[in-house]
Amino acid sequence: QSQWTDAFSTEVFYNTNEMIDSQVTVGPKDFGDHQISLGNNVVYLGADDSRQANRLNWDSTLYKFTGQYLAGDHILTFGYERDELNVFNQFVQQSNGGEWDYFDDSG
C-alpha cells in the first residue's frame, strides 16, 4: 500500500494458489479392482474402481489494484480486480477393467 498524499493512496496485490490431488492408491492404477471373497475374508488386488482414473488439480491467480481519494467528507474508491481459476477434474469409475468380484461358495 502506498500513501501518495494525505488524500490519495493505492494498493497493489497479487496472489497465486495451486492444489494437486494425487489420489494415491494401494494397487497399481493400470490394473482393475479384483475382490476375492474366501469365507469371511476378502482379498483386494489392484486399484479400487474409483481411483483408476481420478485426478483433481487447480490453480488460481488474483490481481488487484485499488485506489482511494479523500474529497472533503467523501472517499472515492476505484480499482481493478481479476480472479482466474483453472480446474482439471477427471473421474472415470472402473476405467481400467472395472471391478471383478470372486466368491468361494464351495463351503
DRENRO-109103 format. One record per atom (N, C-alpha, C): residue number from 1; residue in one letter; x, y, z; atom name. Coordinates in steps of 0.2 Angstrom, whole numbers. Layout:
# DRENRO-109103
<vexti NUM, a, <X, Y, Z>, CA>
...
# end
This chain:
# DRENRO-109103
<vexti 1, q, <4, -6, 0>, N>
<vexti 1, q, <0, 0, 0>, CA>
<vexti 1, q, <5, 6, 0>, C>
<vexti 2, s, <3, 11, -4>, N>
<vexti 2, s, <6, 17, -4>, CA>
<vexti 2, s, <2, 23, -3>, C>
<vexti 3, q, <4, 28, 1>, N>
<vexti 3, q, <1, 34, 3>, CA>
<vexti 3, q, <4, 39, 0>, C>
<vexti 4, w, <2, 42, -6>, N>
<vexti 4, w, <5, 46, -10>, CA>
<vexti 4, w, <4, 54, -8>, C>
<vexti 5, t, <-2, 55, -5>, N>
<vexti 5, t, <-3, 62, -2>, CA>
<vexti 5, t, <-7, 60, 4>, C>
<vexti 6, d, <-9, 66, 8>, N>
<vexti 6, d, <-14, 65, 13>, CA>
<vexti 6, d, <-21, 63, 11>, C>
<vexti 7, a, <-22, 64, 4>, N>
<vexti 7, a, <-29, 62, 1>, CA>
<vexti 7, a, <-29, 56, -3>, C>
<vexti 8, f, <-23, 54, -5>, N>
<vexti 8, f, <-23, 49, -11>, CA>
<vexti 8, f, <-19, 43, -9>, C>
<vexti 9, s, <-21, 37, -9>, N>
<vexti 9, s, <-17, 31, -8>, CA>
<vexti 9, s, <-19, 25, -13>, C>
<vexti 10, t, <-15, 21, -14>, N>
<vexti 10, t, <-16, 15, -19>, CA>
<vexti 10, t, <-13, 9, -15>, C>
<vexti 11, e, <-16, 3, -18>, N>
<vexti 11, e, <-14, -4, -16>, CA>
<vexti 11, e, <-13, -8, -22>, C>
<vexti 12, v, <-8, -12, -22>, N>
<vexti 12, v, <-7, -17, -27>, CA>
<vexti 12, v, <-6, -24, -24>, C>
<vexti 13, f, <-10, -29, -26>, N>
<vexti 13, f, <-10, -36, -23>, CA>
<vexti 13, f, <-10, -41, -28>, C>
<vexti 14, y, <-6, -46, -27>, N>
<vexti 14, y, <-5, -52, -32>, CA>
<vexti 14, y, <-4, -58, -28>, C>
<vexti 15, n, <-8, -63, -30>, N>
<vexti 15, n, <-8, -70, -26>, CA>
<vexti 15, n, <-9, -76, -31>, C>
<vexti 16, t, <-6, -81, -29>, N>
<vexti 16, t, <-7, -87, -33>, CA>
<vexti 16, t, <-8, -93, -28>, C>
<vexti 17, n, <-12, -98, -30>, N>
<vexti 17, n, <-13, -104, -26>, CA>
<vexti 17, n, <-13, -110, -31>, C>
<vexti 18, e, <-11, -116, -29>, N>
<vexti 18, e, <-11, -122, -33>, CA>
<vexti 18, e, <-12, -128, -28>, C>
<vexti 19, m, <-16, -132, -31>, N>
<vexti 19, m, <-18, -139, -27>, CA>
<vexti 19, m, <-17, -144, -32>, C>
<vexti 20, i, <-13, -149, -31>, N>
<vexti 20, i, <-13, -156, -35>, CA>
<vexti 20, i, <-15, -161, -30>, C>
<vexti 21, d, <-20, -165, -32>, N>
<vexti 21, d, <-23, -170, -28>, CA>
<vexti 21, d, <-21, -177, -31>, C>
<vexti 22, s, <-16, -181, -29>, N>
<vexti 22, s, <-13, -186, -32>, CA>
<vexti 22, s, <-17, -193, -32>, C>
<vexti 23, q, <-22, -193, -27>, N>
<vexti 23, q, <-27, -199, -27>, CA>
<vexti 23, q, <-22, -205, -27>, C>
<vexti 24, v, <-18, -206, -22>, N>
<vexti 24, v, <-14, -212, -21>, CA>
<vexti 24, v, <-18, -218, -19>, C>
<vexti 25, t, <-16, -223, -22>, N>
<vexti 25, t, <-20, -230, -21>, CA>
<vexti 25, t, <-15, -235, -19>, C>
<vexti 26, v, <-17, -240, -16>, N>
<vexti 26, v, <-13, -246, -14>, CA>
<vexti 26, v, <-10, -250, -20>, C>
<vexti 27, g, <-15, -251, -24>, N>
<vexti 27, g, <-13, -255, -30>, CA>
<vexti 27, g, <-11, -251, -36>, C>
<vexti 28, p, <-9, -254, -41>, N>
<vexti 28, p, <-7, -251, -47>, CA>
<vexti 28, p, <-13, -248, -51>, C>
<vexti 29, k, <-13, -242, -53>, N>
<vexti 29, k, <-19, -239, -57>, CA>
<vexti 29, k, <-21, -242, -63>, C>
<vexti 30, d, <-16, -245, -66>, N>
<vexti 30, d, <-17, -248, -73>, CA>
<vexti 30, d, <-20, -256, -72>, C>
<vexti 31, f, <-22, -258, -66>, N>
<vexti 31, f, <-24, -264, -65>, CA>
<vexti 31, f, <-31, -264, -62>, C>
<vexti 32, g, <-36, -267, -65>, N>
<vexti 32, g, <-43, -267, -62>, CA>
<vexti 32, g, <-43, -269, -55>, C>
<vexti 33, d, <-49, -268, -52>, N>
<vexti 33, d, <-51, -269, -45>, CA>
<vexti 33, d, <-53, -277, -45>, C>
<vexti 34, h, <-50, -281, -41>, N>
<vexti 34, h, <-52, -288, -40>, CA>
<vexti 34, h, <-53, -289, -33>, C>
<vexti 35, q, <-59, -292, -31>, N>
<vexti 35, q, <-61, -293, -24>, CA>
<vexti 35, q, <-62, -301, -24>, C>
<vexti 36, i, <-58, -304, -20>, N>
<vexti 36, i, <-59, -311, -19>, CA>
<vexti 36, i, <-61, -313, -12>, C>
<vexti 37, s, <-67, -316, -12>, N>
<vexti 37, s, <-70, -317, -5>, CA>
<vexti 37, s, <-69, -325, -3>, C>
<vexti 38, l, <-66, -326, 2>, N>
<vexti 38, l, <-65, -333, 5>, CA>
<vexti 38, l, <-68, -333, 12>, C>
<vexti 39, g, <-74, -336, 12>, N>
<vexti 39, g, <-77, -336, 18>, CA>
<vexti 39, g, <-79, -329, 21>, C>
<vexti 40, n, <-76, -327, 27>, N>
<vexti 40, n, <-77, -321, 30>, CA>
<vexti 40, n, <-72, -316, 28>, C>
<vexti 41, n, <-67, -318, 24>, N>
<vexti 41, n, <-61, -314, 22>, CA>
<vexti 41, n, <-62, -312, 15>, C>
<vexti 42, v, <-59, -306, 14>, N>
<vexti 42, v, <-59, -303, 7>, CA>
<vexti 42, v, <-52, -301, 5>, C>
<vexti 43, v, <-49, -303, 0>, N>
<vexti 43, v, <-43, -301, -3>, CA>
<vexti 43, v, <-44, -296, -9>, C>
<vexti 44, y, <-40, -290, -8>, N>
<vexti 44, y, <-41, -285, -13>, CA>
<vexti 44, y, <-35, -285, -17>, C>
<vexti 45, l, <-35, -284, -24>, N>
<vexti 45, l, <-30, -284, -29>, CA>
<vexti 45, l, <-31, -278, -33>, C>
<vexti 46, g, <-26, -274, -35>, N>
<vexti 46, g, <-27, -268, -40>, CA>
<vexti 46, g, <-30, -262, -36>, C>
<vexti 47, a, <-30, -257, -40>, N>
<vexti 47, a, <-33, -251, -38>, CA>
<vexti 47, a, <-41, -251, -37>, C>
<vexti 48, d, <-43, -248, -32>, N>
<vexti 48, d, <-51, -248, -32>, CA>
<vexti 48, d, <-54, -245, -37>, C>
<vexti 49, d, <-60, -246, -39>, N>
<vexti 49, d, <-63, -244, -45>, CA>
<vexti 49, d, <-64, -237, -46>, C>
<vexti 50, s, <-64, -233, -40>, N>
<vexti 50, s, <-65, -226, -40>, CA>
<vexti 50, s, <-58, -222, -41>, C>
<vexti 51, r, <-52, -226, -41>, N>
<vexti 51, r, <-46, -222, -41>, CA>
<vexti 51, r, <-42, -224, -48>, C>
<vexti 52, q, <-45, -228, -52>, N>
<vexti 52, q, <-41, -230, -58>, CA>
<vexti 52, q, <-40, -224, -63>, C>
<vexti 53, a, <-45, -219, -63>, N>
<vexti 53, a, <-44, -213, -67>, CA>
<vexti 53, a, <-47, -207, -63>, C>
<vexti 54, n, <-44, -205, -58>, N>
<vexti 54, n, <-46, -200, -54>, CA>
<vexti 54, n, <-41, -194, -52>, C>
<vexti 55, r, <-42, -188, -55>, N>
<vexti 55, r, <-37, -183, -54>, CA>
<vexti 55, r, <-40, -177, -53>, C>
<vexti 56, l, <-38, -172, -49>, N>
<vexti 56, l, <-41, -166, -47>, CA>
<vexti 56, l, <-35, -161, -46>, C>
<vexti 57, n, <-34, -156, -51>, N>
<vexti 57, n, <-29, -151, -50>, CA>
<vexti 57, n, <-32, -144, -51>, C>
<vexti 58, w, <-30, -139, -48>, N>
<vexti 58, w, <-32, -132, -49>, CA>
<vexti 58, w, <-27, -127, -47>, C>
<vexti 59, d, <-27, -122, -50>, N>
<vexti 59, d, <-23, -116, -49>, CA>
<vexti 59, d, <-27, -110, -50>, C>
<vexti 60, s, <-26, -105, -45>, N>
<vexti 60, s, <-29, -98, -46>, CA>
<vexti 60, s, <-24, -93, -45>, C>
<vexti 61, t, <-26, -87, -48>, N>
<vexti 61, t, <-22, -81, -48>, CA>
<vexti 61, t, <-26, -75, -47>, C>
<vexti 62, l, <-24, -71, -42>, N>
<vexti 62, l, <-28, -65, -41>, CA>
<vexti 62, l, <-24, -59, -42>, C>
<vexti 63, y, <-26, -54, -46>, N>
<vexti 63, y, <-23, -47, -47>, CA>
<vexti 63, y, <-28, -42, -44>, C>
<vexti 64, k, <-25, -37, -41>, N>
<vexti 64, k, <-29, -32, -38>, CA>
<vexti 64, k, <-26, -25, -38>, C>
<vexti 65, f, <-29, -20, -40>, N>
<vexti 65, f, <-26, -13, -40>, CA>
<vexti 65, f, <-32, -9, -37>, C>
<vexti 66, t, <-31, -5, -32>, N>
<vexti 66, t, <-36, -1, -29>, CA>
<vexti 66, t, <-33, 6, -27>, C>
<vexti 67, g, <-37, 11, -28>, N>
<vexti 67, g, <-35, 17, -26>, CA>
<vexti 67, g, <-41, 21, -22>, C>
<vexti 68, q, <-39, 25, -17>, N>
<vexti 68, q, <-44, 29, -13>, CA>
<vexti 68, q, <-42, 36, -13>, C>
<vexti 69, y, <-47, 41, -14>, N>
<vexti 69, y, <-46, 48, -14>, CA>
<vexti 69, y, <-51, 51, -9>, C>
<vexti 70, l, <-48, 55, -5>, N>
<vexti 70, l, <-52, 58, 0>, CA>
<vexti 70, l, <-54, 65, -3>, C>
<vexti 71, a, <-60, 66, -4>, N>
<vexti 71, a, <-63, 73, -6>, CA>
<vexti 71, a, <-68, 76, -1>, C>
<vexti 72, g, <-65, 80, 3>, N>
<vexti 72, g, <-69, 83, 8>, CA>
<vexti 72, g, <-72, 77, 13>, C>
<vexti 73, d, <-78, 76, 14>, N>
<vexti 73, d, <-81, 71, 18>, CA>
<vexti 73, d, <-82, 65, 14>, C>
<vexti 74, h, <-80, 64, 8>, N>
<vexti 74, h, <-81, 58, 4>, CA>
<vexti 74, h, <-75, 54, 3>, C>
<vexti 75, i, <-75, 48, 2>, N>
<vexti 75, i, <-70, 44, 0>, CA>
<vexti 75, i, <-72, 41, -7>, C>
<vexti 76, l, <-68, 42, -12>, N>
<vexti 76, l, <-69, 39, -19>, CA>
<vexti 76, l, <-64, 33, -19>, C>
<vexti 77, t, <-67, 28, -21>, N>
<vexti 77, t, <-64, 21, -22>, CA>
<vexti 77, t, <-64, 19, -29>, C>
<vexti 78, f, <-59, 17, -32>, N>
<vexti 78, f, <-59, 14, -38>, CA>
<vexti 78, f, <-54, 9, -39>, C>
<vexti 79, g, <-54, 5, -44>, N>
<vexti 79, g, <-49, -1, -45>, CA>
<vexti 79, g, <-51, -6, -50>, C>
<vexti 80, y, <-47, -11, -50>, N>
<vexti 80, y, <-47, -16, -55>, CA>
<vexti 80, y, <-45, -23, -51>, C>
<vexti 81, e, <-49, -28, -52>, N>
<vexti 81, e, <-48, -34, -49>, CA>
<vexti 81, e, <-50, -40, -54>, C>
<vexti 82, r, <-45, -45, -54>, N>
<vexti 82, r, <-46, -51, -58>, CA>
<vexti 82, r, <-44, -57, -55>, C>
<vexti 83, d, <-49, -62, -55>, N>
<vexti 83, d, <-48, -68, -51>, CA>
<vexti 83, d, <-48, -74, -57>, C>
<vexti 84, e, <-43, -77, -58>, N>
<vexti 84, e, <-43, -83, -63>, CA>
<vexti 84, e, <-42, -89, -60>, C>
<vexti 85, l, <-46, -94, -62>, N>
<vexti 85, l, <-46, -101, -59>, CA>
<vexti 85, l, <-46, -106, -65>, C>
<vexti 86, n, <-41, -111, -65>, N>
<vexti 86, n, <-40, -116, -69>, CA>
<vexti 86, n, <-41, -123, -66>, C>
<vexti 87, v, <-46, -127, -68>, N>
<vexti 87, v, <-48, -133, -65>, CA>
<vexti 87, v, <-47, -139, -70>, C>
<vexti 88, f, <-43, -144, -68>, N>
<vexti 88, f, <-43, -151, -71>, CA>
<vexti 88, f, <-46, -156, -67>, C>
<vexti 89, n, <-52, -159, -69>, N>
<vexti 89, n, <-55, -164, -65>, CA>
<vexti 89, n, <-57, -170, -69>, C>
<vexti 90, q, <-54, -175, -67>, N>
<vexti 90, q, <-55, -182, -71>, CA>
<vexti 90, q, <-58, -187, -66>, C>
<vexti 91, f, <-63, -190, -68>, N>
<vexti 91, f, <-66, -195, -64>, CA>
<vexti 91, f, <-70, -200, -68>, C>
<vexti 92, v, <-67, -206, -69>, N>
<vexti 92, v, <-70, -211, -73>, CA>
<vexti 92, v, <-70, -217, -69>, C>
<vexti 93, q, <-75, -219, -66>, N>
<vexti 93, q, <-75, -225, -62>, CA>
<vexti 93, q, <-75, -231, -67>, C>
<vexti 94, q, <-71, -236, -64>, N>
<vexti 94, q, <-70, -243, -67>, CA>
<vexti 94, q, <-67, -242, -74>, C>
<vexti 95, s, <-62, -237, -75>, N>
<vexti 95, s, <-59, -236, -82>, CA>
<vexti 95, s, <-54, -241, -84>, C>
<vexti 96, n, <-51, -244, -80>, N>
<vexti 96, n, <-45, -249, -81>, CA>
<vexti 96, n, <-48, -256, -80>, C>
<vexti 97, g, <-53, -258, -83>, N>
<vexti 97, g, <-55, -265, -82>, CA>
<vexti 97, g, <-61, -266, -77>, C>
<vexti 98, g, <-63, -261, -74>, N>
<vexti 98, g, <-68, -261, -69>, CA>
<vexti 98, g, <-67, -265, -63>, C>
<vexti 99, e, <-72, -268, -60>, N>
<vexti 99, e, <-71, -272, -54>, CA>
<vexti 99, e, <-74, -279, -55>, C>
<vexti 100, w, <-70, -284, -52>, N>
<vexti 100, w, <-72, -291, -53>, CA>
<vexti 100, w, <-72, -293, -46>, C>
<vexti 101, d, <-78, -297, -45>, N>
<vexti 101, d, <-79, -300, -38>, CA>
<vexti 101, d, <-79, -308, -39>, C>
<vexti 102, y, <-75, -311, -35>, N>
<vexti 102, y, <-75, -318, -35>, CA>
<vexti 102, y, <-77, -321, -28>, C>
<vexti 103, f, <-81, -326, -28>, N>
<vexti 103, f, <-84, -328, -22>, CA>
<vexti 103, f, <-83, -336, -21>, C>
<vexti 104, d, <-81, -338, -15>, N>
<vexti 104, d, <-80, -345, -14>, CA>
<vexti 104, d, <-86, -347, -11>, C>
<vexti 105, d, <-90, -351, -14>, N>
<vexti 105, d, <-97, -353, -12>, CA>
<vexti 105, d, <-97, -361, -11>, C>
<vexti 106, s, <-90, -363, -10>, N>
<vexti 106, s, <-90, -371, -10>, CA>
<vexti 106, s, <-91, -373, -3>, C>
<vexti 107, g, <-91, -369, 2>, N>
<vexti 107, g, <-92, -371, 9>, CA>
<vexti 107, g, <-98, -369, 12>, C>
# end
